[in-house]
Every structure is written in structure tokens, then in C-alpha cells.
Amino acid sequence: MYFRPEIEAMAGYAPGEQPQDGEAIKLNTNENPYPPSPAVGRAVEAAVARLQKYPDPMASPFRRQASKLLGVPADWILCGNGSDDILTIVTRALVGQGQLLRMPSPSYILYRTLADLQGARVEEIPFRDDWTLPEKFAEPRDDLRLAILANPNSPSGTVVPPEQVLEIARRLPCPLLVDEAYADFAETNCMSLVAQCDKIMVSRTLSKSYALAGLRFGYLVTQAPLIEQFIKVKDSYNCDALAIAGATAALGDQSWLADNRAKILATRGRMITEMRKLGFVVVDSQSNFTWNTHPTRPARPLYEQLKREGILVRYMNYPGWGDGLRISVGTDAEIDTLLEKLKASVSRP
Ligand SMILES: *Cc1c(COP(=O)(O)O)cnc(C)c1O
């Protein structure tokens, strides 16, 4: 065939199901169940009038807005077409053929796909049973070029405390990317560590907490010398003008974020309590999803039954580790329907 051997050998990333008919209750890809701030629509509409021009290559209006919000210099921020674009830029820039990318497991499977594209190797460090991260994650090793930690992690929704993240970064011989896709739902985050350690990079996305998965906008925060190198790797216009306008407006509406977060956290608490009443083992979550297993009911048939009933959750199976259901926090009505269907499923003989 015509392709680089790495491409032919790799499986390719399989995103969660995205039915476009709007009929299913979608609890499978951790989208926000509520529409975004109305400020987003107004900003996008205003930006349409200037679409004949190329966008700002560095998404400067967003960088200025984020700089104010986060208290970091604007030149410490790199914007991307979703945080998946940020992850791609970072991996392409740092990890070469045959070199090593370290990640915990189970975690976000895309990291492995990105390493595969580079012809790089992956070292997986398993979480302990209680989802704490072993010391080994910080150990120097030849050819180690990048470590990525989803924090909060997916599928567990658990958090490695910032003090430990800082220790890990200081011991590692390479940069540490802290993927904070879900940080707005957590009690802690690692943003302030960026100023304390020049090996720490924090990525965020507007897809989850700002309810903008369809807009595609994410960003990276790290010290300026690293940003300068990443700029060489990104597409010249990697963020489009509508996304820049919408994302900047979303960040500007922090009261929308606070209200939305409060709603999601309230539903999450109720969902965990009720799932436990149904006999599920549910990990305490600091995200907008929960990780669920059942001592007697296998996960796959539950997933399939829910799907037949119009509810999509994410069935995850990690070879050698086990399987379970990752369920996004939906609206209260969606979660009530889910609980009703699951109650019927688990009470069937
Ligand atoms: C959803 C998700 C992302 C990607 O978000 P986009 O900005 O939509 O590309 C990154 N990391 C993790 C762990 C996620 O769950």
C-alpha cells in the first residue's frame, strides 16, 4: 500500500457515537446538556460580517480574554481547534519516531493514537485500585519525551492533587501535559503550577464546561519559550473566525459558567446517590461524568439494553483491566429516565 507503515499498523481513534437525528438521550461523550451562553450566539453572528478576511492567526482576542481570567501573560497561551488540536500539536512537536510518550491507564485513548501517528512508543502506567498515581509515573527513562495526565481523569473522574502533579513534573526529564478538559467541574486545578515549573503545560477546552463541543475551541497554557516552538507546528489559521469570536464571548460570561457548573454538580450528586442505591459501584467524580460498574450485572448488556431504549452511554473496555459504563451528567429529566431504565434492567431476574 501507499502509506507509512505506522499508519497502516494503527487502529485509528474511534470517537463516541454521534447520532445527528437528536432523538437519543446522549450521555456518551460528556457534552454539556445545556445550550451555551447567549453571548456566544451574538458574537458569532457579528463575526459573520467579517468572514471574507482570514482570522487572527494567534486568536489574539481570546488570548487577551484568557490572560485576564487566568492571570497569565497572553504569550503563555496557544489556541487550538479543540483541545484535541492542542494535543496533536504538542505530540508532533515533542515526540519523534521511536521515542516514548507516557500516560496513565485507564485514561483518554486519543493519547495513544497521537503517539501511533508519530511512530512513537507508549508507556502506560496503571493507576492503583483507588485511582491514585504510582511514583513510577515520575521516573526518568531514556527516550521519554512527553508525559500526559488527564486531570480529572477519564473514565474515572478522579483527580491527582496539584502538589503531586508539581512533584511529578519536577522529577520528569520531559514536559508534562496536564489535560484539564474537565477542570471546571473539579475542586482543584493545576493552572497556578505553570508559573512554578517550566515543564508544566495545562490544556483546557470549551467543549465541556462551556457547552461548545460543536464550536471546536481549546487552548494550552505554558511558559512562552515552549509556546514559541509550538507555534511553528500548528496550522497557520488553526482557529476559525467564528470559533474565536464565540469562545472569547463564552469566556467573558463567567456567571453563565458558575450557574451551569452548579446545576451539573447538583445533578451529579443525585445521580451518584441513586446509582449506588441500584447496586452500582460508582467512583466519586470531579467531572461531568461518572464511572460505573456493577458487581453482578455485566456492563456490555446494560449498555446495549440502554441503547435499544434510546439512551447512549459509553461502554469502555480496557484490555487486561476491565470494563464499565462512563455516563455523562445530563439534565435532571435525562438522568431520571436513565435511572428508571436501569432500575428495570437490574431488577430483572
Ligand atoms: C473531551 C476531551 C478532550 C477534547 O476536547 P475537544 O476540545 O473537544 O477536542 C480532551 N481531553 C479529554 C480527556 C477529553 O475528555
The ligand as a Gaussian input file, in Angstrom:
#p B3LYP/6-31G(d) Opt

LIG

0 1
 C      -13.289000      15.799000      25.552000
 C      -11.841000      15.661000      25.891000
 C      -10.855000      16.374000      25.211000
 C      -11.080000      17.045000      23.889000
 O      -11.842000      18.061000      23.813000
 P      -12.018000      18.898000      22.489000
 O      -11.626000      20.253000      22.916000
 O      -13.455000      18.758000      22.159000
 O      -11.113000      18.382000      21.410000
 C       -9.544000      16.303000      25.639000
 N       -9.209000      15.518000      26.671000
 C      -10.112000      14.790000      27.336000
 C       -9.663000      13.936000      28.462000
 C      -11.456000      14.825000      26.952000
 O      -12.346000      14.054000      27.563000

